[in-house]
Amino acid sequence: MQRPDPQRLTEALAARFASPTRSTRLTVVLGRWLGLSFTVCFLTGLFSHGLQNPPSWMFFPTSPVWIYQLTQGIHVTAGIASIPLLLAKLWSVYPELLKWPPVKSPVHALERASIAIFIASSLLQLTTGLINTYKWYPWPFPFRETHYWLAWVIWGSLLLHIGVKLPAIMAHWRRRAIESPPLAGAAAGTGPKATNSTPAATAAPGRWSRRAFLTGVGGSTAALVLTTAGQSFSWLGPLNLFAPRKMGTGPQSVPVNRTANDAKVAGLARAGGWSLTVTYQGTSRKFSLAELRALPQSSQELPIACVEGWSQMAQWRGVPMRDLLGAVGAPPDSALRVTSLEPEGAYRLMSMPAEYTRDERTLVALELNGTVLDLDHGYPARIIAPGRPGVLQTKWLQSLEVL
């Protein structure tokens, strides 16, 4: 039996999947869109990670109060938009993966390696990121750390790929008259060679033009964004058809990620003897719920903005944090360690930098939207501060320790 010729086989496959829509120019245009969305995701993701795992140089902006609501909403929205863009770009280049031999030179090997790393890490990042918005974790690895390091892998492989393909990118960045892809006969070495004179909109009968293909990709991406971004941006709320969270739903018209039952705190939070312990320089003072309500109260309109992308502006009322610290003699710009009643969990302990404690809008909140906090929103007391991720707005407070 005659062994198949790998080169003839790959040429036949390339001819079978050939399309007049594909071109280097098309791939460059899709690459620009995808590169922009990935860059936005990367930068906003770094900001979110820095707020949760701050390096020594990290800054903590509290104004405008919706800064995290905006950046994380953009992060998740850009990630969702990247899904059709990545699939379209893969469609535009996958016949190139069928060429033989698979590696022709060291530079070609570097190009293939950058593509392999970029594709694999991007598919994993977008898939797990989308599933995370539904708070479903069917994998054994920690999502947050994996998501962070995969972002660096994607960014590094993207830069490597751009560096290797830079001559082709520059040649086709603004070019309007682009090369036609090889015809089936040309792919097999029997037909005429492609020329550079075919207009971008040219297509075989019954086929999409490149312009129509890009319009379809852009339209589907826009439709996906419009029907999901309403979980982050209120002006798109009426169009929110597919995002897992909707504004105005849940107890007190605010969605909930983690309920009291999930956190196993229902009994502790309802206990009649609850009090909030505030510690400063080895001295502790306990505030009962009645004592907290007797202190001067402040009302603030602040968003709850979660890392999964959803957010909700709400009216909060409670004791300003700096006033509560002043009641025990602590400076208003003190850094804090905040402890929840939760018996376990990654966010049972939370550190609060001084930028938040000295801000007059940071509250130990006792009410939400005009009524006493619902148990699932953190009754009897919780933290709410401007510009912070929702996971750091600790619910079911137990103690505050001045560091």
VODRENRO-886792 format. One record per residue (C-alpha): x, y negated, z negated; residue number from 1; chain. Coordinates in nm, 2 decimals, padded with zeros to 4 digits, m for minus. Layout:
<torvos>
X/Y/Z/NUM/A
...
</torvos>
This chain:
<torvos>
00.00/00.00/00.00/1/A
00.14/m00.34/00.10/2/A
00.19/m00.58/m00.18/3/A
00.01/m00.91/m00.14/4/A
00.22/m01.21/m00.06/5/A
00.18/m01.46/m00.35/6/A
00.24/m01.76/m00.12/7/A
m00.03/m01.65/00.14/8/A
m00.27/m01.57/m00.14/9/A
m00.23/m01.92/m00.31/10/A
m00.25/m02.09/00.03/11/A
m00.57/m01.90/00.11/12/A
m00.72/m02.00/m00.23/13/A
m00.61/m02.37/m00.18/14/A
m00.78/m02.36/00.16/15/A
m01.10/m02.20/00.01/16/A
m01.13/m02.48/m00.25/17/A
m01.02/m02.76/m00.03/18/A
m01.24/m03.07/m00.03/19/A
m01.21/m03.39/00.17/20/A
m01.31/m03.58/m00.14/21/A
m00.98/m03.50/m00.32/22/A
m00.68/m03.73/m00.27/23/A
m00.39/m03.87/m00.46/24/A
m00.58/m04.21/m00.47/25/A
m00.88/m04.04/m00.63/26/A
m00.67/m03.88/m00.89/27/A
m00.50/m04.21/m00.97/28/A
m00.83/m04.39/m01.01/29/A
m00.96/m04.12/m01.24/30/A
m00.63/m04.12/m01.43/31/A
m00.67/m04.49/m01.49/32/A
m01.01/m04.45/m01.64/33/A
m00.91/m04.15/m01.85/34/A
m00.59/m04.32/m01.96/35/A
m00.78/m04.62/m02.08/36/A
m01.03/m04.41/m02.28/37/A
m00.76/m04.20/m02.44/38/A
m00.56/m04.52/m02.53/39/A
m00.87/m04.67/m02.70/40/A
m00.93/m04.34/m02.88/41/A
m00.56/m04.32/m02.99/42/A
m00.54/m04.67/m03.13/43/A
m00.87/m04.67/m03.31/44/A
m00.80/m04.32/m03.44/45/A
m00.47/m04.44/m03.59/46/A
m00.65/m04.73/m03.76/47/A
m00.90/m04.48/m03.91/48/A
m00.63/m04.24/m04.02/49/A
m00.43/m04.53/m04.18/50/A
m00.73/m04.64/m04.39/51/A
m00.77/m04.28/m04.52/52/A
m00.40/m04.19/m04.55/53/A
m00.23/m04.53/m04.58/54/A
00.14/m04.57/m04.51/55/A
00.33/m04.82/m04.72/56/A
00.28/m05.10/m04.46/57/A
m00.09/m05.05/m04.40/58/A
m00.31/m05.35/m04.41/59/A
m00.68/m05.33/m04.52/60/A
m00.90/m05.59/m04.35/61/A
m01.23/m05.66/m04.53/62/A
m01.36/m05.92/m04.28/63/A
m01.56/m05.89/m04.07/64/A
m01.75/m05.65/m04.28/65/A
m01.83/m05.44/m03.97/66/A
m01.47/m05.39/m03.86/67/A
m01.47/m05.02/m03.93/68/A
m01.82/m04.98/m03.80/69/A
m01.69/m05.13/m03.47/70/A
m01.36/m04.95/m03.44/71/A
m01.49/m04.60/m03.53/72/A
m01.80/m04.65/m03.32/73/A
m01.57/m04.73/m03.03/74/A
m01.34/m04.44/m03.11/75/A
m01.62/m04.18/m03.10/76/A
m01.79/m04.34/m02.80/77/A
m01.47/m04.35/m02.60/78/A
m01.40/m03.98/m02.70/79/A
m01.74/m03.88/m02.57/80/A
m01.69/m04.08/m02.25/81/A
m01.35/m03.90/m02.20/82/A
m01.53/m03.56/m02.15/83/A
m01.67/m03.62/m01.80/84/A
m01.36/m03.82/m01.70/85/A
m01.13/m03.53/m01.80/86/A
m01.34/m03.27/m01.62/87/A
m01.35/m03.49/m01.31/88/A
m00.97/m03.54/m01.31/89/A
m00.92/m03.16/m01.36/90/A
m01.15/m03.11/m01.06/91/A
m00.94/m03.35/m00.85/92/A
m00.61/m03.18/m00.91/93/A
m00.67/m02.81/m00.98/94/A
m00.59/m02.69/m00.62/95/A
m00.24/m02.82/m00.69/96/A
m00.21/m02.55/m00.96/97/A
m00.25/m02.28/m00.70/98/A
00.06/m02.38/m00.50/99/A
00.35/m02.13/m00.47/100/A
00.61/m02.10/m00.61/101/A
00.47/m02.23/m00.95/102/A
00.81/m02.40/m01.03/103/A
01.02/m02.55/m00.76/104/A
01.28/m02.76/m00.95/105/A
01.36/m02.89/m01.30/106/A
01.15/m03.20/m01.23/107/A
00.86/m02.99/m01.11/108/A
00.89/m02.77/m01.42/109/A
00.87/m03.08/m01.64/110/A
00.57/m03.20/m01.45/111/A
00.39/m02.86/m01.49/112/A
00.48/m02.85/m01.86/113/A
00.34/m03.20/m01.92/114/A
00.02/m03.11/m01.74/115/A
m00.02/m02.78/m01.93/116/A
00.03/m02.95/m02.27/117/A
m00.19/m03.24/m02.18/118/A
m00.48/m03.03/m02.05/119/A
m00.47/m02.78/m02.34/120/A
m00.45/m03.04/m02.62/121/A
m00.71/m03.27/m02.46/122/A
m00.96/m02.99/m02.42/123/A
m00.91/m02.88/m02.78/124/A
m00.92/m03.24/m02.91/125/A
m01.24/m03.34/m02.73/126/A
m01.42/m03.01/m02.80/127/A
m01.34/m03.01/m03.17/128/A
m01.40/m03.39/m03.19/129/A
m01.75/m03.35/m03.04/130/A
m01.84/m03.06/m03.27/131/A
m01.71/m03.27/m03.57/132/A
m01.98/m03.53/m03.50/133/A
m02.23/m03.26/m03.59/134/A
m02.03/m03.17/m03.91/135/A
m01.98/m02.82/m03.79/136/A
m01.64/m02.66/m03.85/137/A
m01.63/m02.31/m03.70/138/A
m01.25/m02.30/m03.71/139/A
m01.00/m02.20/m03.98/140/A
m00.77/m02.51/m03.95/141/A
m00.82/m02.85/m04.12/142/A
m00.99/m03.08/m03.87/143/A
m00.86/m03.42/m03.98/144/A
m00.49/m03.33/m03.98/145/A
m00.52/m03.13/m03.66/146/A
m00.71/m03.41/m03.49/147/A
m00.44/m03.66/m03.59/148/A
m00.14/m03.46/m03.47/149/A
m00.31/m03.35/m03.15/150/A
m00.36/m03.72/m03.07/151/A
00.02/m03.76/m03.08/152/A
00.07/m03.45/m02.87/153/A
m00.18/m03.58/m02.61/154/A
m00.02/m03.93/m02.61/155/A
00.33/m03.79/m02.57/156/A
00.24/m03.55/m02.29/157/A
00.05/m03.83/m02.12/158/A
00.35/m04.06/m02.13/159/A
00.57/m03.78/m02.00/160/A
00.33/m03.71/m01.72/161/A
00.31/m04.07/m01.62/162/A
00.68/m04.10/m01.62/163/A
00.72/m03.79/m01.39/164/A
00.44/m03.90/m01.15/165/A
00.52/m04.28/m01.16/166/A
00.63/m04.30/m00.79/167/A
00.30/m04.15/m00.68/168/A
00.10/m04.36/m00.92/169/A
00.26/m04.68/m00.80/170/A
00.22/m04.59/m00.44/171/A
m00.16/m04.53/m00.48/172/A
m00.24/m04.78/m00.76/173/A
m00.40/m05.04/m00.53/174/A
m00.40/m04.86/m00.20/175/A
m00.73/m04.86/m00.01/176/A
m00.63/m04.66/00.30/177/A
m00.54/m04.33/00.15/178/A
m00.43/m03.99/00.28/179/A
m00.68/m03.73/00.37/180/A
m00.63/m03.40/00.19/181/A
m00.50/m03.11/00.40/182/A
m00.76/m02.93/00.60/183/A
m00.80/m02.56/00.56/184/A
m00.59/m02.49/00.86/185/A
m00.32/m02.73/00.75/186/A
m00.31/m02.56/00.41/187/A
m00.24/m02.24/00.57/188/A
00.02/m02.39/00.80/189/A
m00.17/m02.35/01.12/190/A
m00.35/m02.68/01.16/191/A
m00.27/m03.04/01.20/192/A
m00.10/m03.23/00.92/193/A
m00.29/m03.49/00.71/194/A
m00.24/m03.85/00.79/195/A
m00.27/m04.17/00.59/196/A
m00.53/m04.33/00.81/197/A
m00.85/m04.18/00.67/198/A
m01.06/m04.44/00.48/199/A
m01.15/m04.36/00.12/200/A
m01.52/m04.33/00.20/201/A
m01.48/m04.07/00.48/202/A
m01.64/m03.73/00.41/203/A
m01.72/m03.43/00.61/204/A
m02.09/m03.37/00.70/205/A
m02.28/m03.26/00.39/206/A
m02.00/m03.37/00.16/207/A
m01.97/m03.65/m00.09/208/A
m01.74/m03.94/m00.01/209/A
m01.48/m04.03/m00.26/210/A
m01.66/m04.35/m00.33/211/A
m01.98/m04.15/m00.40/212/A
m01.79/m03.91/m00.62/213/A
m01.65/m04.19/m00.83/214/A
m01.99/m04.35/m00.85/215/A
m02.13/m04.02/m00.97/216/A
m01.86/m03.98/m01.23/217/A
m01.90/m04.34/m01.35/218/A
m02.28/m04.31/m01.37/219/A
m02.27/m03.98/m01.56/220/A
m02.02/m04.13/m01.81/221/A
m02.23/m04.44/m01.85/222/A
m02.54/m04.23/m01.91/223/A
m02.36/m04.02/m02.17/224/A
m02.24/m04.33/m02.35/225/A
m02.58/m04.50/m02.34/226/A
m02.76/m04.20/m02.48/227/A
m02.52/m04.14/m02.77/228/A
m02.37/m04.48/m02.87/229/A
m02.69/m04.58/m03.04/230/A
m02.57/m04.40/m03.35/231/A
m02.30/m04.66/m03.38/232/A
m02.44/m04.98/m03.23/233/A
m02.79/m05.09/m03.32/234/A
m02.86/m05.26/m02.99/235/A
m02.83/m04.92/m02.82/236/A
m03.04/m04.75/m03.09/237/A
m03.36/m04.71/m02.87/238/A
m03.15/m04.52/m02.61/239/A
m03.00/m04.28/m02.87/240/A
m03.13/m03.94/m02.74/241/A
m02.85/m03.70/m02.80/242/A
m02.63/m03.83/m03.09/243/A
m02.67/m03.63/m03.42/244/A
m02.75/m03.93/m03.63/245/A
m03.02/m04.20/m03.57/246/A
m03.03/m04.53/m03.75/247/A
m03.33/m04.59/m03.98/248/A
m03.37/m04.23/m04.07/249/A
m03.30/m04.05/m04.40/250/A
m03.37/m04.16/m04.76/251/A
m03.42/m04.53/m04.79/252/A
m03.39/m04.56/m04.41/253/A
m03.02/m04.47/m04.42/254/A
m02.87/m04.14/m04.29/255/A
m02.69/m03.91/m04.52/256/A
m02.39/m03.69/m04.45/257/A
m02.34/m03.51/m04.78/258/A
m02.63/m03.45/m05.01/259/A
m02.63/m03.41/m05.39/260/A
m02.70/m03.04/m05.35/261/A
m02.41/m03.01/m05.10/262/A
m02.18/m03.18/m05.36/263/A
m02.33/m02.98/m05.65/264/A
m02.39/m03.29/m05.86/265/A
m02.77/m03.31/m05.88/266/A
m02.78/m03.20/m06.25/267/A
m02.49/m03.42/m06.36/268/A
m02.62/m03.73/m06.18/269/A
m02.96/m03.69/m06.34/270/A
m02.82/m03.63/m06.69/271/A
m02.96/m03.88/m06.94/272/A
m02.63/m03.95/m07.10/273/A
m02.45/m04.06/m06.78/274/A
m02.20/m04.35/m06.81/275/A
m01.93/m04.50/m06.60/276/A
m01.59/m04.50/m06.77/277/A
m01.35/m04.79/m06.68/278/A
m00.99/m04.75/m06.80/279/A
m00.73/m05.03/m06.82/280/A
m00.39/m05.00/m06.98/281/A
m00.48/m04.70/m07.19/282/A
m00.81/m04.85/m07.31/283/A
m01.14/m04.71/m07.19/284/A
m01.49/m04.86/m07.20/285/A
m01.81/m04.68/m07.11/286/A
m02.10/m04.85/m06.93/287/A
m02.44/m04.69/m06.94/288/A
m02.67/m04.73/m06.65/289/A
m02.87/m04.98/m06.86/290/A
m02.56/m05.18/m06.94/291/A
m02.46/m05.19/m06.57/292/A
m02.80/m05.32/m06.48/293/A
m02.77/m05.59/m06.75/294/A
m02.45/m05.73/m06.59/295/A
m02.48/m06.01/m06.33/296/A
m02.59/m05.85/m06.00/297/A
m02.50/m05.93/m05.64/298/A
m02.67/m05.84/m05.32/299/A
m02.46/m05.78/m05.00/300/A
m02.55/m05.67/m04.65/301/A
m02.28/m05.41/m04.57/302/A
m02.26/m05.12/m04.33/303/A
m02.21/m04.76/m04.42/304/A
m01.98/m04.64/m04.14/305/A
m01.87/m04.27/m04.12/306/A
m01.58/m04.11/m03.94/307/A
m01.82/m03.90/m03.73/308/A
m01.92/m04.23/m03.55/309/A
m02.26/m04.31/m03.69/310/A
m02.32/m04.63/m03.90/311/A
m02.60/m04.82/m04.05/312/A
m02.62/m05.18/m04.19/313/A
m02.80/m05.19/m04.52/314/A
m02.88/m05.42/m04.82/315/A
m02.69/m05.32/m05.13/316/A
m02.73/m05.46/m05.49/317/A
m02.51/m05.39/m05.78/318/A
m02.22/m05.52/m06.00/319/A
m01.93/m05.69/m05.82/320/A
m01.62/m05.48/m05.87/321/A
m01.40/m05.77/m05.98/322/A
m01.66/m05.87/m06.24/323/A
m01.67/m05.52/m06.38/324/A
m01.29/m05.51/m06.40/325/A
m01.30/m05.85/m06.57/326/A
m01.53/m05.71/m06.84/327/A
m01.24/m05.48/m06.95/328/A
m00.97/m05.75/m06.91/329/A
m00.82/m05.61/m06.58/330/A
m00.70/m05.85/m06.31/331/A
m00.95/m05.88/m06.02/332/A
m00.69/m05.77/m05.76/333/A
m00.61/m05.43/m05.94/334/A
m00.57/m05.11/m05.74/335/A
m00.80/m04.84/m05.86/336/A
m00.84/m04.46/m05.88/337/A
m01.21/m04.37/m05.84/338/A
m01.34/m04.04/m05.95/339/A
m01.68/m03.88/m05.85/340/A
m01.90/m03.64/m06.05/341/A
m01.84/m03.39/m05.77/342/A
m01.67/m03.09/m05.92/343/A
m01.46/m03.03/m05.61/344/A
m01.41/m03.17/m05.26/345/A
m01.14/m03.36/m05.06/346/A
m01.29/m03.70/m05.16/347/A
m01.36/m03.63/m05.53/348/A
m01.07/m03.87/m05.60/349/A
m01.03/m04.19/m05.40/350/A
m00.78/m04.47/m05.42/351/A
m00.90/m04.83/m05.37/352/A
m00.63/m05.09/m05.27/353/A
m00.64/m05.44/m05.42/354/A
m00.77/m05.59/m05.10/355/A
m01.11/m05.43/m05.17/356/A
m01.13/m05.48/m05.55/357/A
m01.08/m05.85/m05.53/358/A
m01.33/m05.90/m05.25/359/A
m01.65/m06.03/m05.40/360/A
m01.86/m05.81/m05.16/361/A
m01.72/m05.49/m05.31/362/A
m01.99/m05.35/m05.54/363/A
m02.06/m05.07/m05.78/364/A
m02.40/m05.04/m05.61/365/A
m02.71/m04.94/m05.81/366/A
m02.98/m05.02/m05.54/367/A
m03.02/m04.97/m05.17/368/A
m03.26/m05.16/m04.95/369/A
m03.45/m05.30/m05.25/370/A
m03.50/m04.98/m05.45/371/A
m03.29/m04.77/m05.69/372/A
m03.03/m04.55/m05.52/373/A
m03.16/m04.22/m05.40/374/A
m02.99/m03.92/m05.54/375/A
m02.84/m03.84/m05.20/376/A
m02.71/m04.19/m05.16/377/A
m02.51/m04.17/m05.49/378/A
m02.75/m04.23/m05.78/379/A
m02.68/m04.34/m06.05/380/A
m02.39/m04.56/m05.90/381/A
m02.16/m04.56/m05.60/382/A
m01.90/m04.77/m05.43/383/A
m01.97/m04.99/m05.13/384/A
m01.70/m05.21/m04.99/385/A
m01.66/m05.40/m04.66/386/A
m01.46/m05.25/m04.38/387/A
m01.41/m04.90/m04.54/388/A
m01.48/m04.55/m04.40/389/A
m01.79/m04.39/m04.54/390/A
m01.60/m04.10/m04.69/391/A
m01.42/m04.35/m04.91/392/A
m01.74/m04.52/m05.04/393/A
m01.75/m04.28/m05.33/394/A
m02.09/m04.16/m05.45/395/A
m02.20/m04.04/m05.79/396/A
m01.94/m04.24/m05.98/397/A
m01.78/m04.10/m06.29/398/A
m01.48/m04.32/m06.37/399/A
m01.27/m04.61/m06.25/400/A
m00.90/m04.62/m06.35/401/A
m00.69/m04.93/m06.30/402/A
m00.35/m04.83/m06.16/403/A
</torvos>
